[in-house]
Structure formats: C-alpha cells, structure tokens
Amino acid sequence: MKRSIVHIALVVRDYDEAIAFYTGVLDFELIEDTYVPEQDKRWVLVAPPGSNGTALLLARAADDHQAEFIGNQSGGRVFGFLGTDDFWRDYHHLVSHGVTFIRPPAEHDYGTVAVFEDLYGNLWDLIQHKTGHPFAQQTRTGG
C-alpha cells in the first residue's frame, strides 16, 4: 500500500493576496487556479519549485467562523516546514522581501533553522537539514 499527503489546506483572507505572497515572496509555483462555480470558490494550489510532494491549497475563508482561523492555522505552533538546499540564500531572499523572522537562525544537530511568519501570521520553519538526514534537500547543480 502506498499513500501520501497531497494537499494541505491553508485558510486565507483573499486568493490573490495569498497567491502574490506565496509566489512573489516565497517563490512557490502556482500549480492550479481553477474557478469552481457551483461553490463560488477557487481551487488554488501552490508548491515550492521542483517539489514533488505536498502542495498548499489556498482556501479562502467561506464565513466568519473560518475567518477566525486566518493566521492561526495551527494554534500558534509552527504550521509549515519549508525545506531548502541553501538556508542562507533563502533566508537572505526572504529578509530582502520583508518577511518577519520571529526566531533567528540557529544550528541544531539536525540542521539550520529559523522561524518566520507568512502574510497572515502563520509560523513557518525555514530549514536546511544536514546531509544524511532523511529530509535533507538534494543540492542543486547548475548548468
């Protein structure tokens, strides 16, 4: 049996502002943006470039109850873990785009990590796992 988590829903205030942040600041790719007329919503998927794993489903809050969770997707804990093959490249990119880091970079046994906020205040780890760690990103080779 093989299973995988393919999408994680992230409650957002507005599709377009969320797309702008995730694609323009975090450099995610827009995988799909399809209008669903029978529900008057959009099916919006974004993912880091080169990712073949889980994609974020940017889900606009449909009512006031759902809107209460915007920016507090995981009850104040880190919501997302953005793995990278070059921590400092991505850290400096995010800082230059105005992303707020609430926990500075730190070295740990498993790798280098810092905690940042997305546009709504959800917490994310930017993490580069050490070589040999099961989640270590492959180093890209250019050409």
Buried (B, 14 or more C-beta within 10 A) or exposed (E): EEEEEEBEEBBBEEBEEBBEBBEEBBEBBEBEBEEEEEEEBBBBBBBBEEEEEBBBBBBBBEEEEEBEBBBBBEEEEBBBEBBBBEBEEBBEBBEEEEBEBEEEBEEEEBBBBBBBBBBBBBBBBBBBBEEEBEEBBEEEEEE
